[in-house]
């Protein structure tokens, strides 16, 4: 991933999303040749010269101060996730690339974390890293996400499943939204860790094999994804709607625990109980 291109495309796409009306600028009734704001308008809103703004938008964030980045974020109406992404891109621009070294052996999941998940009886849970590799799950979590967990490639990866496995479009009842979220999560991670070879490889694979992924990747959208809903069609219990909470593990940098619950008394709660009973019967045999 070329860092200058990441910066250029991110800032260009954010500027293209804004109209003069949105930022309180007069249009003057003239025909506009660019989508969104002009560079000189963005520069004026950020309080910097047009030449300096042009340099930033061409991908040169090295040396940009926090105050300049804050002004740029306000001028382009960046949300919290986009602002964080901008600062990550600037940090990377000013950093020295790490030396080549043999990758460290992956550290296994701490037993206590698995025990915590296993103790969450009736609550599906799993743990993923920033590339959306699923590293561990409890029994109900594996059963809930059975189509994903059955992938032959290990570790299973939710981005690869979403875009490359035809089952995903049936399993995720709101597949377009899930696909948007997956790409936005990977785009944000690419800003944080641009030298992650595994992440680069995954993005390259998805870009090569999926037009849907390429289209979304080109939008440069980023977002945080710590809570929300999942609307699934499970092959055993049918449609099920769940609320999830994602918690970053403080002692395990880059790992996130995701747990799912159903509305008490709902059809989804009954479906989740049925799934748990089905799993228990299978284990008793």
C-alpha positions as CSV (number, residue, x, y, z in Angstrom):
1,X,0.0,0.0,0.0
2,X,1.5,3.3,-1.1
3,X,1.3,5.8,1.8
4,X,1.1,8.9,-0.3
5,X,-1.7,7.5,-2.4
6,X,-3.6,6.6,0.8
7,X,-3.3,10.2,2.1
8,X,-4.1,11.7,-1.3
9,X,-7.2,9.5,-1.9
10,X,-8.5,9.9,1.6
11,X,-8.3,13.7,1.6
12,X,-9.6,13.9,-1.9
13,X,-12.6,11.7,-1.2
14,X,-13.4,13.6,2.0
15,X,-13.3,17.0,0.1
16,X,-15.5,15.6,-2.6
17,X,-18.2,14.7,-0.1
18,X,-18.7,18.3,1.0
19,X,-20.7,21.0,-0.8
20,X,-20.3,24.7,-0.3
21,X,-23.8,24.8,1.3
22,X,-22.7,22.3,3.9
23,X,-19.8,24.5,5.0
24,X,-21.6,27.9,4.7
25,X,-19.8,29.0,1.5
26,X,-21.6,30.9,-1.3
27,X,-21.8,29.1,-4.6
28,X,-22.1,32.3,-6.7
29,X,-24.3,30.6,-9.2
30,X,-21.4,29.4,-11.2
31,X,-20.9,26.0,-12.7
32,X,-18.5,23.9,-10.6
33,X,-16.1,21.6,-12.4
34,X,-15.2,19.5,-9.3
35,X,-17.3,17.3,-7.0
36,X,-17.5,18.9,-3.6
37,X,-15.2,21.6,-2.4
38,X,-12.4,23.2,-4.4
39,X,-8.9,22.9,-3.0
40,X,-8.8,26.7,-2.3
41,X,-12.1,26.4,-0.4
42,X,-10.8,23.6,1.7
43,X,-7.6,25.5,2.4
44,X,-9.5,28.6,3.4
45,X,-11.6,26.6,5.8
46,X,-8.5,24.9,7.3
47,X,-6.7,28.3,7.7
48,X,-3.7,27.3,5.6
49,X,-2.4,28.5,2.2
50,X,-3.6,26.8,-1.0
51,X,0.0,25.7,-1.7
52,X,0.3,24.1,1.7
53,X,-3.1,22.4,1.4
54,X,-2.1,21.1,-2.0
55,X,1.1,19.6,-0.6
56,X,-0.9,17.9,2.1
57,X,-3.5,16.5,-0.3
58,X,-0.7,15.2,-2.6
59,X,0.2,12.9,0.2
60,X,2.9,14.8,2.2
61,X,1.7,14.8,5.8
62,X,5.2,14.5,7.2
63,X,5.8,17.3,9.8
64,X,2.2,18.4,9.9
65,X,1.4,19.7,13.4
66,X,-1.5,18.5,15.5
67,X,-3.1,21.9,15.2
68,X,-2.9,21.8,11.4
69,X,-4.4,18.3,11.5
70,X,-7.2,19.4,13.8
71,X,-8.0,22.3,11.5
72,X,-8.0,20.0,8.5
73,X,-10.3,17.6,10.3
74,X,-12.7,20.4,11.2
75,X,-12.6,21.9,7.6
76,X,-13.5,18.5,6.1
77,X,-16.1,17.7,8.7
78,X,-14.3,14.4,9.7
79,X,-16.1,12.2,12.2
80,X,-14.2,10.6,15.1
81,X,-13.1,7.6,13.1
82,X,-11.9,9.7,10.1
83,X,-10.1,12.1,12.4
84,X,-8.2,9.2,14.0
85,X,-7.4,7.8,10.6
86,X,-6.0,11.2,9.5
87,X,-3.7,11.3,12.6
88,X,-2.6,7.7,12.0
89,X,-1.7,8.6,8.4
90,X,0.3,11.6,9.6
91,X,2.1,9.5,12.3
92,X,3.1,7.0,9.7
93,X,4.3,9.7,7.3
94,X,6.7,11.0,10.0
95,X,7.9,7.6,11.2
96,X,10.9,5.6,10.0
97,X,9.8,2.3,8.4
98,X,10.7,-0.6,10.7
99,X,13.7,-2.7,9.7
100,X,13.2,-6.0,8.1
101,X,13.2,-8.8,10.6
102,X,12.0,-12.3,11.0
103,X,8.4,-12.2,12.3
104,X,7.9,-13.2,15.8
105,X,6.0,-16.4,16.5
106,X,2.3,-15.7,17.1
107,X,1.5,-15.6,20.7
108,X,-1.4,-17.9,21.7
109,X,-4.5,-16.7,23.4
110,X,-4.2,-16.5,27.1
111,X,-6.1,-19.4,28.8
112,X,-7.9,-17.0,31.1
113,X,-9.5,-15.2,28.1
114,X,-10.8,-18.5,26.7
115,X,-12.1,-19.5,30.1
116,X,-14.0,-16.2,30.4
117,X,-15.6,-16.8,27.0
118,X,-16.5,-20.4,27.9
119,X,-18.1,-19.2,31.1
120,X,-20.5,-17.0,29.1
121,X,-23.2,-19.7,28.9
122,X,-25.9,-18.7,26.5
123,X,-23.9,-15.8,25.0
124,X,-22.1,-16.3,21.7
125,X,-18.6,-14.8,21.8
126,X,-15.5,-14.7,19.7
127,X,-12.1,-12.9,19.5
128,X,-10.6,-11.4,16.4
129,X,-7.6,-9.4,15.6
130,X,-7.4,-6.2,13.6
131,X,-7.3,-8.1,10.3
132,X,-10.6,-9.8,11.3
133,X,-9.0,-13.2,11.7
134,X,-11.1,-15.2,14.2
135,X,-8.6,-16.5,16.8
136,X,-11.0,-18.1,19.3
137,X,-14.7,-18.5,20.2
138,X,-16.9,-20.2,22.7
139,X,-19.0,-23.2,21.7
140,X,-22.1,-21.1,21.0
141,X,-20.1,-18.5,19.1
142,X,-18.7,-21.2,16.8
143,X,-22.2,-22.6,16.3
144,X,-23.8,-19.2,15.6
145,X,-21.1,-18.4,13.0
146,X,-21.0,-22.0,11.6
147,X,-20.8,-20.9,7.9
148,X,-17.8,-18.7,8.7
149,X,-16.1,-21.2,11.0
150,X,-16.3,-24.0,8.4
151,X,-13.8,-22.2,6.1
152,X,-10.9,-24.4,5.2
153,X,-8.3,-21.6,5.4
154,X,-7.0,-21.0,9.0
155,X,-7.4,-18.8,10.8
156,X,-10.8,-18.1,9.4
157,X,-11.2,-14.5,8.4
158,X,-14.4,-12.6,8.3
159,X,-13.4,-10.3,5.5
160,X,-12.4,-13.2,3.3
161,X,-15.7,-14.9,4.2
162,X,-17.8,-11.8,3.5
163,X,-16.4,-11.2,0.0
164,X,-15.3,-14.6,-1.3
165,X,-17.7,-17.1,0.2
166,X,-21.2,-17.1,-1.6
167,X,-22.8,-18.3,1.7
168,X,-22.1,-14.9,3.2
169,X,-24.8,-13.2,1.2
170,X,-27.4,-15.5,2.7
171,X,-25.9,-15.6,6.2
172,X,-25.7,-11.9,6.5
173,X,-29.2,-10.6,5.8
174,X,-27.9,-7.1,5.4
175,X,-24.8,-8.1,3.5
176,X,-24.1,-4.6,1.9
177,X,-23.9,-3.0,5.3
178,X,-21.7,-5.8,6.7
179,X,-19.4,-5.4,3.6
180,X,-19.2,-1.7,4.1
181,X,-18.2,-2.2,7.8
182,X,-15.6,-4.8,7.0
183,X,-13.8,-2.6,4.5
184,X,-14.0,0.4,6.7
185,X,-12.4,-1.6,9.5
186,X,-9.6,-2.8,7.3
187,X,-9.0,0.7,5.8
188,X,-8.7,2.1,9.3
189,X,-6.2,-0.6,10.3
190,X,-4.2,0.0,7.1
191,X,-3.7,3.6,8.4
192,X,-2.5,2.3,11.8
193,X,-0.3,-0.5,10.6
194,X,0.8,0.1,7.0
195,X,3.7,-2.3,7.3
196,X,1.7,-5.3,8.3
197,X,2.5,-7.9,5.6
198,X,-0.4,-10.1,6.5
199,X,-2.8,-7.2,6.2
200,X,-1.3,-6.1,2.9
201,X,-1.6,-9.7,1.6
202,X,-5.2,-9.9,2.7
203,X,-6.1,-6.6,1.0
204,X,-4.3,-7.7,-2.1
205,X,-6.2,-11.0,-2.3
206,X,-9.5,-9.3,-1.8
207,X,-8.8,-6.6,-4.3
208,X,-7.8,-9.1,-6.9
209,X,-10.7,-11.5,-6.4
210,X,-13.7,-9.2,-5.5
211,X,-15.0,-6.2,-7.5
212,X,-17.3,-5.5,-4.5
213,X,-14.3,-5.1,-2.3
214,X,-12.3,-3.0,-4.8
215,X,-15.2,-0.6,-5.2
216,X,-15.6,-0.1,-1.4
217,X,-11.8,0.1,-0.8
218,X,-11.6,3.0,-3.3
219,X,-14.1,5.0,-1.3
220,X,-11.6,5.3,1.6
221,X,-14.3,5.2,4.3
222,X,-13.3,4.4,7.8
223,X,-15.4,3.8,10.9
224,X,-15.4,2.5,14.5
225,X,-17.4,-0.6,15.1
226,X,-17.8,-1.2,18.8
227,X,-21.5,-1.9,19.0
228,X,-24.5,-2.5,16.8
229,X,-26.8,-5.2,15.5
230,X,-26.3,-8.3,13.4
231,X,-29.1,-9.7,11.3
232,X,-28.3,-13.3,10.4
233,X,-29.9,-16.2,8.7
234,X,-28.6,-19.3,10.5
235,X,-28.8,-22.6,8.6
236,X,-30.3,-24.4,11.6
237,X,-32.5,-21.9,13.5
238,X,-33.3,-19.4,10.7
239,X,-33.5,-15.6,11.0
240,X,-32.0,-14.2,14.2
241,X,-31.3,-10.5,15.2
242,X,-28.6,-9.9,17.8
243,X,-27.0,-6.9,19.5
244,X,-23.3,-7.0,19.8
245,X,-20.7,-5.2,22.0
246,X,-17.0,-5.3,21.0
247,X,-14.4,-4.8,23.7
248,X,-10.7,-4.3,23.1
249,X,-8.5,-6.5,25.3
250,X,-6.2,-4.2,27.1
251,X,-3.6,-6.9,27.9
252,X,-3.6,-8.2,24.3
253,X,-3.0,-5.4,21.9
254,X,-5.0,-5.7,18.7
255,X,-7.4,-8.3,20.0
256,X,-11.1,-7.6,20.4
257,X,-13.8,-9.7,22.1
258,X,-17.2,-9.6,20.6
259,X,-20.3,-10.9,22.5
260,X,-23.9,-11.1,21.2
261,X,-27.2,-11.0,23.0
262,X,-30.9,-11.2,21.9
263,X,-33.8,-9.1,23.1
264,X,-35.4,-10.9,26.0
265,X,-38.6,-12.6,25.1
266,X,-38.1,-12.1,21.4
267,X,-38.1,-14.7,18.6
268,X,-34.4,-14.2,18.3
269,X,-33.9,-15.1,22.0
270,X,-35.9,-18.3,21.4
271,X,-33.8,-19.1,18.3
272,X,-30.6,-18.6,20.3
273,X,-31.9,-20.9,23.1
274,X,-32.8,-23.5,20.4
275,X,-29.3,-23.2,19.0
276,X,-27.8,-23.7,22.4
277,X,-30.0,-26.7,23.0
278,X,-29.0,-28.2,19.7
279,X,-25.3,-27.8,20.5
280,X,-25.8,-29.4,23.9
281,X,-27.6,-32.4,22.4
282,X,-24.8,-32.8,19.9
283,X,-22.1,-32.7,22.6
284,X,-24.0,-35.3,24.7
285,X,-24.0,-37.8,21.9
